[in-house]
Amino acid sequence: MPNPKHKHSRARRDKRRTQKLRMTPPGMSVCPQCHELKLPHYTCLNCGTYKGKAVIQVEES
């Protein structure tokens, strides 16, 4: 197994590791039925609809 000949600095190491921290949050879309924020291409968890059709039963509290 080859070993590194020179030590990499902490700054160089940390630059490589910051890519995971720069991730952007997922874009949210608005549900056409209840106007709540939801993930695109997912069932709305507030009203239980997907593309205008009731998909899951949501308990009203």
N, C-alpha and C positions, 0 to 999 in steps of 0.2 A: 504494500500500500504506500503510495507516495505521501510525503508529508510536506507541509508548506515550508519554504526556505526562510521566509520573512514574516514577521508578525503584522497582521492587519490592524489598523488603528480602530479605536472604539467608534469614531465618527463614521468610518467606512462601513463597519459592521452594522451600525444603527441605521444608516441610510438604506441598506438593503432590507432591513426589517420593518421600516415604516410603511411599506406598501399596503400592508394589511390594515393599517390604521386610517388610510386615506379613502377607504371604501365609502361610497355615498349611500345614503339610505334609499330604499326602493321608492320609486315614484308611486304616488297614490292617485286613485281616480275617485270620482264621485258616483255613488249609487244613484241610478235614475229614479228609483222608487222612494227611498227614504232620505236621500241627499246626505248620507254619511260617507266618510272616507273609507275606502277599501282598497285592497291590492287589486291591480288589473288582472283580468282573467280568473278571478276567484269568486266564490259565492259570497254575497254580503252576509256577514254574521249578525247584523242588526235585524234585517227583515227576512233573510233566507232566500233571496231571489238570485237568479243568474240569467242574464239576457232576457229579463222581463218575465221569467217563469218561476213559480215557487218550486224550489228544489228541496229545501229542508224545512222541518217544522221548528219554529222558534217559540220558546215559552215566553209569554208576556208577563213581566213582573210588575 
